[in-house]
Amino acid sequence: MRESHADLALALTSAQAISRYPLLTVLGALAGAASVAITYVKTTFALTWATSSVDFSRTKFLSVISLALVVQVLVQPFGAFLASKWPLRKAVLC
């Protein structure tokens, strides 16, 4: 019987995963870093634009960004749960 990806991930330690799948490990780390970088650029750009072009108060806009990030942290696990219930191709493309 063929193991599923979830079973394989649970069976490997970090060292085993890095030694067996170095390219996938590096790509996964880069994908994680990219998401953090995109969030940083997005919020930095939005703050600059809102305070210079729209005359939004810096304090109020930082509060908006903070609230949005808190909502993201709270909602993201539900998205991950739902994505785990869908076929991988459909979850990635949605």
N, C-alpha and C positions, 0 to 999 in steps of 0.2 A: 504494500500500500504506500502511496506517495504522501510525503509529509506536506502539510500546508505551510504557507509562508509564516503564519503566526506560530505554528509549532516549532518551526526551524528557528525563528527569532528567540523563542523562549529557551531553546536548547543550547544556544551559543553564548559564551561569555564574550565580553568586549574584546579581549585579546584574540580569541578564536575568530570573531567576526572580522577584525582588522587584518589578521593574517590570511584568512580565507578569501575575503572580499575587499581588498584594499581600495579598488576603484570605486565601488559602491559606497564604502565608508567615507571616502573623501568627497564624493558627490553629495552624500547626505549631509555632511558637515557644511559644505558650501551652500546647500539649499537652506539650511538653518540660519547660517550667517546672512544669506541674501534676504531672508524675511525680516531679520532684525534691521539690516541696512535700509531696506525699503521703508519700513515703518519710521525709522529715524529721518530719512530724507523727506518722506511724505509729511510728517508732523513739523519738521523744521521749515519746509517750504510753505506749508499752510500757515504757520505762525507768522512768517515774514510777510506773506501776501496779505493776511488778514489785518496785521497791524500797520502796514504801509499803504495799501491800496484801499482798504475798506474802512480804515480808521476804527478798527476794533480795539478795545482795551487789551493790553498784553495779559493782564491778570485774568480777565474773563475768558480769553481764548485759551490760555493755559489750563483753566478749569474745564473748558469744553474738551480739550485734548485728553486730559486726565480721566474725565468721565468716560470718553470713548474707549480708552485703553482698559479701564476697569470692566466695562461692558464686554469688550473683546475677551478678556481673561475669563469672565464668567460664562460666556456663550461658547467659546472654543471647544471645551470638552464635549458639549452636546453635538457639535458638528462632527467631531472625531468619532463619536459613538454612532451617529447616523451614517457616516461614511463607511464605517466598518461593516455595516449591514448591507451595503450596496456592492455590486460587482466593482472591482478596482477601476476598470476603464470608465464606467459611468461616474463614479465618485470623483475621479481626477478631471473629467471633462465638464462637470457641472459647475 
